[in-house]
């Protein structure tokens, strides 16, 4: 079961190391999380990789472009207040150094527990990429720059479905924001809303987008509420007591 987001900045919607991942307990962010956080700047050669041609380069028949999640690679961008935002399925040979660097940020490592050599992150990514496509790791690319990591997953096919009344095609979100410069900018809630909208726009059989932040993480829960999710229940997961957050298709234009 994926971990959930770490602390979320009430202003941005996502705070240092914000996340939802596979089965790690969520705890309150350390008081010195910002001081310990690595400020990673992407070199021009990395950002240049995310050209328009590359954004469409994931093979449609790969798990990350497959039917269980309605071909995420083909979803295209969503408009946000910070610029166009797109989910780009991870390619290990291209993205591993960047994602591994994010995982070694102390503010992120405290929650995702994937700090260490690149192979640690690679094994986490391969478990999804070599699977049947029920969980797709993605880079969040904002205005052409990769700045966050997302896992879009079939909650109804995930172990989390044992802990709440899952419905067919329920889709879950896990995330982290990479660089310090992209935190605290007031865009977190907007990205959560945009990603939920991408799911609902491109997955016609999906009636709900879900998330399970740690119940103690009040700023995180507030960010999901701001993104149109409702506080549906409290659930006991193996590693935490979580707030079950749901964004319903039928209410998406009201919240």
C-alpha positions as CSV (number, residue, x, y, z in Angstrom):
1,X,0.0,0.0,0.0
2,X,1.4,3.3,-1.0
3,X,2.6,5.9,1.5
4,X,0.8,9.1,1.8
5,X,1.8,12.7,1.7
6,X,4.1,14.1,4.3
7,X,3.5,17.6,5.6
8,X,1.6,19.9,3.3
9,X,2.1,23.6,3.4
10,X,-1.3,25.2,4.1
11,X,-0.5,27.9,1.5
12,X,0.9,25.7,-1.2
13,X,-1.1,22.5,-0.6
14,X,2.1,20.5,-0.7
15,X,4.9,20.9,1.8
16,X,8.5,19.6,1.9
17,X,8.5,16.0,1.0
18,X,4.8,15.9,0.5
19,X,3.8,12.4,-0.5
20,X,1.6,9.4,-0.5
21,X,3.5,6.2,-1.2
22,X,3.5,2.5,-0.6
23,X,2.8,1.5,2.9
24,X,5.0,3.9,4.9
25,X,3.8,5.5,8.1
26,X,3.2,9.2,7.9
27,X,4.5,11.3,10.7
28,X,4.5,15.0,11.3
29,X,7.3,16.7,9.5
30,X,10.4,17.5,11.5
31,X,10.7,21.0,12.7
32,X,13.9,21.5,10.8
33,X,12.7,19.9,7.6
34,X,13.3,23.0,5.6
35,X,16.8,23.5,6.9
36,X,17.7,19.9,6.0
37,X,16.1,19.9,2.6
38,X,18.3,19.8,-0.5
39,X,17.7,22.6,-2.9
40,X,18.1,20.8,-6.2
41,X,18.5,22.8,-9.3
42,X,17.9,21.1,-12.6
43,X,20.7,21.6,-15.2
44,X,19.7,22.8,-18.6
45,X,20.4,19.4,-20.2
46,X,17.8,17.7,-17.9
47,X,15.1,20.3,-18.6
48,X,15.9,20.1,-22.3
49,X,14.9,16.4,-22.2
50,X,11.3,17.4,-21.6
51,X,10.6,18.7,-25.0
52,X,7.3,18.2,-26.7
53,X,8.6,15.2,-28.6
54,X,9.7,13.4,-25.4
55,X,6.5,14.0,-23.6
56,X,4.8,11.7,-26.1
57,X,7.5,9.2,-26.3
58,X,6.2,6.5,-24.0
59,X,5.0,3.4,-26.0
60,X,1.3,3.1,-25.9
61,X,1.5,-0.7,-25.3
62,X,3.8,-0.4,-22.2
63,X,2.3,-0.9,-18.7
64,X,2.7,2.9,-18.1
65,X,0.6,3.5,-21.2
66,X,-1.8,0.6,-20.7
67,X,-5.5,-0.1,-20.3
68,X,-5.7,-0.4,-16.5
69,X,-5.2,3.4,-16.2
70,X,-6.5,4.4,-19.6
71,X,-3.2,5.3,-21.2
72,X,-1.8,8.0,-19.0
73,X,1.0,8.8,-21.5
74,X,-1.7,10.1,-23.9
75,X,-3.5,12.4,-21.4
76,X,-1.8,15.6,-22.3
77,X,-1.5,18.7,-20.1
78,X,-3.9,20.4,-17.8
79,X,-4.0,24.2,-17.3
80,X,-3.2,25.5,-13.8
81,X,-2.5,28.9,-12.3
82,X,1.2,28.1,-12.5
83,X,1.2,27.0,-16.1
84,X,0.5,23.8,-18.0
85,X,0.9,20.6,-16.0
86,X,1.4,17.1,-17.4
87,X,1.9,13.6,-16.0
88,X,4.8,11.9,-17.8
89,X,5.3,8.2,-17.1
90,X,8.7,7.5,-15.7
91,X,11.5,6.0,-17.8
92,X,14.2,4.6,-15.6
93,X,17.0,5.3,-18.0
94,X,16.0,8.9,-18.2
95,X,14.5,9.8,-14.9
96,X,16.3,7.7,-12.2
97,X,19.0,10.2,-11.2
98,X,16.4,12.9,-10.7
99,X,13.8,10.8,-8.8
100,X,16.6,9.2,-6.6
101,X,17.9,12.7,-5.8
102,X,14.4,13.7,-4.6
103,X,14.1,10.5,-2.5
104,X,17.4,11.4,-0.8
105,X,16.1,14.8,0.3
106,X,15.8,14.4,4.1
107,X,12.3,16.0,4.1
108,X,11.2,13.4,1.5
109,X,13.2,10.4,2.9
110,X,11.5,10.7,6.3
111,X,8.2,9.6,4.7
112,X,9.0,7.6,1.5
113,X,11.9,5.7,3.1
114,X,13.7,5.3,-0.2
115,X,16.9,7.1,0.6
116,X,20.1,5.5,-0.4
117,X,21.8,4.4,-3.7
118,X,19.9,4.8,-7.0
119,X,19.2,1.1,-7.0
120,X,16.9,1.6,-4.0
121,X,14.7,4.0,-6.0
122,X,15.1,1.9,-9.2
123,X,13.7,-1.2,-7.4
124,X,10.7,0.8,-6.3
125,X,10.1,2.1,-9.8
126,X,10.6,-1.3,-11.5
127,X,8.1,-3.0,-9.2
128,X,5.5,-0.7,-10.9
129,X,6.9,-0.6,-14.4
130,X,7.4,-4.3,-14.6
131,X,3.9,-5.0,-13.2
132,X,0.5,-5.1,-15.0
133,X,0.0,-1.3,-15.0
134,X,-2.2,-1.0,-12.0
135,X,0.2,1.7,-10.6
136,X,2.0,4.1,-12.9
137,X,5.0,6.2,-11.6
138,X,5.0,9.7,-13.3
139,X,6.9,12.9,-13.3
140,X,4.9,16.0,-12.8
141,X,6.1,18.4,-15.4
142,X,5.1,22.0,-14.9
143,X,5.7,24.5,-17.8
144,X,8.1,22.0,-19.3
145,X,10.1,21.4,-16.1
146,X,9.9,18.1,-14.0
147,X,9.2,19.2,-10.5
148,X,7.2,16.5,-8.7
149,X,6.8,12.7,-8.6
150,X,3.3,11.0,-8.7
151,X,2.0,7.5,-8.5
152,X,-1.4,7.1,-10.1
153,X,-2.8,3.8,-9.1
154,X,-6.0,1.6,-9.2
155,X,-7.1,1.8,-5.6
156,X,-9.7,-0.9,-6.3
157,X,-6.9,-3.3,-7.2
158,X,-4.5,-2.2,-4.4
159,X,-4.3,-3.6,-0.9
160,X,-5.8,-0.3,0.4
161,X,-9.2,-1.6,-1.0
162,X,-9.3,-4.0,2.0
163,X,-9.7,-1.0,4.3
164,X,-12.5,1.0,2.8
165,X,-15.6,0.3,0.6
166,X,-13.8,0.4,-2.7
167,X,-15.7,0.7,-6.0
168,X,-14.6,-0.5,-9.4
169,X,-12.1,1.9,-11.0
170,X,-11.4,4.0,-7.9
171,X,-8.1,5.7,-8.7
172,X,-5.6,6.8,-6.0
173,X,-2.9,9.5,-5.9
174,X,0.5,9.5,-4.1
175,X,2.9,12.4,-4.6
176,X,6.0,14.4,-3.6
177,X,7.2,17.8,-4.7
178,X,10.9,17.7,-5.6
179,X,12.8,21.0,-5.3
180,X,12.6,23.5,-2.6
181,X,11.8,26.3,-5.1
182,X,8.6,24.5,-6.0
183,X,7.4,24.3,-2.4
184,X,5.5,27.0,-0.6
185,X,4.5,28.7,-3.9
186,X,0.8,28.4,-3.5
187,X,0.5,25.8,-6.3
188,X,0.0,22.5,-4.3
189,X,-3.8,22.5,-4.1
190,X,-3.9,23.6,-7.8
191,X,-1.8,20.6,-8.8
192,X,-3.9,18.2,-6.7
193,X,-7.1,19.5,-8.4
194,X,-5.5,19.4,-11.8
195,X,-4.4,15.8,-11.4
196,X,-7.8,14.7,-10.1
197,X,-9.4,16.4,-13.1
198,X,-7.0,14.6,-15.5
199,X,-8.0,11.3,-13.9
200,X,-11.7,12.1,-14.2
201,X,-11.4,13.5,-17.7
202,X,-9.5,10.5,-19.1
203,X,-10.9,7.6,-17.1
204,X,-14.6,7.6,-18.0
205,X,-15.3,4.5,-15.8
206,X,-13.7,6.1,-12.7
207,X,-16.3,7.7,-10.5
208,X,-14.0,8.7,-7.7
209,X,-10.4,9.8,-7.0
210,X,-9.1,8.9,-3.5
211,X,-6.2,9.6,-1.2
212,X,-5.3,8.5,2.3
213,X,-3.2,11.1,4.1
214,X,-2.2,10.5,7.7
215,X,-5.0,11.7,10.0
216,X,-2.5,13.8,12.0
217,X,-1.4,15.7,8.9
218,X,-4.0,18.5,9.1
219,X,-2.4,20.7,6.5
220,X,-2.4,17.8,4.1
221,X,-6.0,17.1,4.7
222,X,-6.8,20.8,4.2
223,X,-5.0,20.8,0.9
224,X,-7.1,17.9,-0.4
225,X,-10.3,19.7,0.8
226,X,-9.1,22.8,-1.1
227,X,-8.7,20.6,-4.2
228,X,-12.3,19.5,-4.1
229,X,-11.9,16.3,-2.1
230,X,-14.3,15.5,0.8
231,X,-13.4,14.0,4.1
232,X,-15.2,10.7,3.8
233,X,-14.0,8.6,6.8
234,X,-11.1,7.6,9.0
235,X,-9.5,4.3,8.3
236,X,-6.9,2.2,10.0
237,X,-4.2,1.2,7.6
238,X,-1.3,-1.1,8.7
239,X,1.1,1.8,9.3
240,X,-1.2,4.7,10.1
241,X,-4.7,6.0,10.8
242,X,-5.7,7.8,7.7
243,X,-8.2,10.3,6.5
244,X,-10.0,8.9,3.5
245,X,-10.3,11.7,1.0
246,X,-12.6,11.3,-2.0
247,X,-13.2,13.5,-5.0
248,X,-16.5,12.4,-6.6
249,X,-17.1,12.8,-10.3
250,X,-20.7,13.9,-9.6
251,X,-19.6,16.7,-7.4
252,X,-16.4,17.8,-9.2
253,X,-17.9,21.1,-10.5
254,X,-19.5,22.0,-7.1
255,X,-16.3,21.7,-5.0
